[in-house]
Amino acid sequence: VPMSVLSCMKYLMFIFNVLVFAGGTCLAGMGVWVAVDPAGFQDIVAARAVLSAGAWLLLAVGIALSLLGFLGCCGALRRSRPLLLL
């Protein structure tokens, strides 16, 4: 495999993992906002327990995706197979 193809794959993996990291960070931010904001969503969340559980689930999924994206970025830059397989 030519070196230029491997370099292109490295940068594509990095860009994809940056997008996963950014999406996870946005989900975590939304989860915190829904769980904490007393003026906006708290009235709706207090009325329905499903929305409260959804906010915590959104936060957990966002943190997991952020961690996965960060480790993927590190693995792509270092060409670390264990980090990419994780």
DOVO-909994 format. One record per residue: chain; y, z, x of N, C-alpha, C in turn. Coordinates in steps of 0.2 Angstrom, whole numbers, plus 5000, padded with zeros to 4 digits. Atoms other than C-alpha are relative to their C-alpha. Example, Ala and Ser with C-alpha at 12.3 -4.5 7.8 and 13.67 -1.06 7.14 Angstrom:
// residues 2
chain / n_yy / n_zz / n_xx / ca_yy / ca_zz / ca_xx / c_yy / c_zz / c_xx
A / 4994 / 5000 / 5004 / 4978 / 5039 / 5062 / 5006 / 5000 / 5004
A / 4994 / 4999 / 4996 / 4995 / 5036 / 5068 / 5005 / 5003 / 4996
This chain:
// residues 86
chain / n_yy / n_zz / n_xx / ca_yy / ca_zz / ca_xx / c_yy / c_zz / c_xx
A / 4994 / 5000 / 5004 / 5000 / 5000 / 5000 / 5006 / 5000 / 5005
A / 4994 / 5000 / 4996 / 5017 / 4995 / 5007 / 5004 / 5006 / 5000
A / 4996 / 4994 / 5000 / 5029 / 5009 / 5012 / 5005 / 5000 / 4995
A / 4995 / 5000 / 5005 / 5042 / 5003 / 5001 / 4998 / 5002 / 4993
A / 5003 / 4998 / 5006 / 5031 / 5005 / 4986 / 4999 / 5007 / 4999
A / 5001 / 4992 / 5000 / 5027 / 5023 / 4991 / 5007 / 5003 / 4999
A / 4994 / 4997 / 5000 / 5045 / 5026 / 4993 / 5003 / 5000 / 4993
A / 4998 / 5001 / 5007 / 5049 / 5019 / 4976 / 4997 / 5005 / 4995
A / 5003 / 4996 / 5004 / 5036 / 5029 / 4968 / 5002 / 5008 / 5001
A / 4998 / 4993 / 4998 / 5042 / 5045 / 4977 / 5007 / 5001 / 4996
A / 4993 / 4999 / 5003 / 5060 / 5042 / 4970 / 4999 / 5000 / 4992
A / 5002 / 5000 / 5007 / 5053 / 5038 / 4952 / 4997 / 5006 / 4998
A / 5003 / 4993 / 5002 / 5043 / 5054 / 4952 / 5006 / 5005 / 5000
A / 4995 / 4995 / 5000 / 5058 / 5064 / 4957 / 5005 / 4999 / 4994
A / 4996 / 5001 / 5005 / 5069 / 5056 / 4944 / 4997 / 5002 / 4993
A / 5004 / 4998 / 5006 / 5056 / 5059 / 4930 / 5000 / 5008 / 5000
A / 5001 / 4993 / 5000 / 5054 / 5077 / 4936 / 5007 / 5003 / 4999
A / 4994 / 4998 / 5001 / 5073 / 5079 / 4936 / 5002 / 5000 / 4992
A / 4999 / 5001 / 5007 / 5073 / 5073 / 4918 / 4996 / 5006 / 4996
A / 5004 / 4995 / 5003 / 5059 / 5085 / 4913 / 5004 / 5007 / 5001
A / 4997 / 4994 / 4998 / 5069 / 5099 / 4922 / 5006 / 5001 / 4995
A / 4994 / 5000 / 5005 / 5085 / 5095 / 4912 / 4998 / 5001 / 4993
A / 5002 / 4999 / 5007 / 5076 / 5094 / 4896 / 4998 / 5007 / 4999
A / 5002 / 4993 / 5000 / 5068 / 5111 / 4899 / 5006 / 5005 / 5000
A / 4994 / 4996 / 5000 / 5085 / 5118 / 4903 / 5003 / 5000 / 4994
A / 4997 / 5001 / 5007 / 5092 / 5111 / 4887 / 4997 / 5004 / 4995
A / 5004 / 4997 / 5005 / 5078 / 5118 / 4877 / 5001 / 5008 / 5001
A / 5000 / 4993 / 4999 / 5079 / 5135 / 4885 / 5007 / 5003 / 4998
A / 4993 / 4999 / 5002 / 5098 / 5135 / 4882 / 5001 / 5001 / 4992
A / 5000 / 5000 / 5007 / 5096 / 5131 / 4864 / 4996 / 5006 / 4997
A / 5003 / 4994 / 5002 / 5083 / 5145 / 4862 / 5004 / 5006 / 5001
A / 4995 / 4995 / 4999 / 5095 / 5157 / 4869 / 5005 / 5000 / 4995
A / 4994 / 5001 / 5005 / 5109 / 5151 / 4858 / 4997 / 5002 / 4993
A / 5003 / 4999 / 5006 / 5098 / 5152 / 4843 / 4998 / 5008 / 4999
A / 5002 / 4993 / 5000 / 5091 / 5169 / 4847 / 5006 / 5006 / 5001
A / 4995 / 4995 / 4998 / 5107 / 5178 / 4853 / 5007 / 4999 / 4996
A / 4994 / 5001 / 5003 / 5122 / 5170 / 4844 / 5001 / 5004 / 4993
A / 4999 / 4996 / 5006 / 5128 / 5183 / 4831 / 5003 / 4996 / 4994
A / 4996 / 5003 / 5005 / 5140 / 5171 / 4822 / 4997 / 4994 / 4997
A / 5002 / 5006 / 5002 / 5131 / 5155 / 4821 / 4993 / 5000 / 4996
A / 5007 / 5001 / 5002 / 5112 / 5155 / 4819 / 4997 / 5007 / 4998
A / 5003 / 4993 / 5001 / 5109 / 5174 / 4817 / 4999 / 5001 / 4993
A / 5000 / 4999 / 5008 / 5112 / 5174 / 4798 / 4993 / 4996 / 4998
A / 5006 / 5004 / 5002 / 5099 / 5160 / 4796 / 4993 / 5003 / 5003
A / 5006 / 4997 / 4997 / 5087 / 5168 / 4808 / 4998 / 5006 / 4997
A / 5001 / 4993 / 5003 / 5088 / 5185 / 4800 / 4997 / 4999 / 4994
A / 5002 / 5002 / 5006 / 5084 / 5177 / 4784 / 4992 / 4998 / 5000
A / 5007 / 5003 / 4999 / 5068 / 5168 / 4790 / 4997 / 5002 / 5006
A / 5003 / 4997 / 4994 / 5056 / 5176 / 4802 / 4997 / 4994 / 5004
A / 5003 / 5006 / 4996 / 5049 / 5158 / 4806 / 5005 / 4997 / 5005
A / 4995 / 5002 / 4996 / 5065 / 5153 / 4813 / 5001 / 5004 / 5006
A / 5000 / 4996 / 4994 / 5066 / 5168 / 4824 / 4994 / 4999 / 5005
A / 5005 / 5001 / 4996 / 5049 / 5165 / 4831 / 5001 / 4993 / 5003
A / 4998 / 5006 / 4997 / 5054 / 5147 / 4833 / 5005 / 5000 / 5006
A / 4995 / 4999 / 4994 / 5069 / 5152 / 4844 / 4996 / 5002 / 5006
A / 5003 / 4997 / 4994 / 5058 / 5162 / 4855 / 4995 / 4995 / 5003
A / 5004 / 5005 / 4998 / 5045 / 5148 / 4856 / 5004 / 4995 / 5004
A / 4996 / 5005 / 4997 / 5059 / 5136 / 4860 / 5002 / 5002 / 5007
A / 4998 / 4997 / 4994 / 5065 / 5147 / 4874 / 4994 / 5000 / 5005
A / 5006 / 5000 / 4996 / 5047 / 5149 / 4881 / 4998 / 4993 / 5003
A / 5001 / 5007 / 4998 / 5044 / 5130 / 4881 / 5005 / 4998 / 5005
A / 4995 / 5002 / 4996 / 5060 / 5127 / 4889 / 5000 / 5003 / 5007
A / 5001 / 4997 / 4994 / 5057 / 5139 / 4903 / 4994 / 4997 / 5004
A / 5006 / 5003 / 4997 / 5040 / 5132 / 4906 / 5001 / 4993 / 5003
A / 4998 / 5007 / 4998 / 5047 / 5114 / 4907 / 5004 / 5000 / 5006
A / 4995 / 5000 / 4995 / 5061 / 5119 / 4918 / 4996 / 5002 / 5007
A / 5004 / 4998 / 4994 / 5048 / 5127 / 4930 / 4996 / 4994 / 5002
A / 5004 / 5006 / 4999 / 5037 / 5112 / 4929 / 5004 / 4995 / 5003
A / 4996 / 5005 / 4997 / 5051 / 5100 / 4933 / 5002 / 5002 / 5006
A / 4998 / 4998 / 4994 / 5057 / 5110 / 4947 / 4995 / 5000 / 5005
A / 5006 / 5001 / 4996 / 5040 / 5111 / 4955 / 4998 / 4993 / 5001
A / 5001 / 5007 / 4999 / 5038 / 5093 / 4952 / 5005 / 4996 / 5005
A / 4995 / 5002 / 4995 / 5054 / 5089 / 4961 / 4999 / 5002 / 5007
A / 5002 / 4998 / 4993 / 5049 / 5099 / 4976 / 4994 / 4996 / 5002
A / 5006 / 5003 / 4998 / 5032 / 5091 / 4976 / 5002 / 4993 / 5002
A / 4998 / 5007 / 4999 / 5040 / 5073 / 4975 / 5003 / 4999 / 5007
A / 4996 / 5001 / 4994 / 5052 / 5076 / 4989 / 4996 / 5002 / 5006
A / 5004 / 4998 / 4994 / 5039 / 5085 / 5001 / 4994 / 4996 / 5000
A / 5006 / 5004 / 5001 / 5025 / 5073 / 4995 / 4994 / 5005 / 5001
A / 5005 / 4995 / 5000 / 5015 / 5089 / 4992 / 4995 / 4999 / 4994
A / 5005 / 5001 / 5005 / 4999 / 5085 / 4982 / 4999 / 5006 / 4996
A / 5001 / 4995 / 5004 / 4996 / 5102 / 4976 / 5006 / 5002 / 4995
A / 4995 / 4999 / 5005 / 5013 / 5104 / 4968 / 5001 / 4994 / 4995
A / 5000 / 5005 / 5005 / 5012 / 5087 / 4960 / 4994 / 5001 / 4995
A / 5006 / 4999 / 5004 / 4995 / 5091 / 4953 / 5001 / 5006 / 4995
A / 4998 / 4995 / 5004 / 5002 / 5107 / 4946 / 5003 / 4998 / 4994
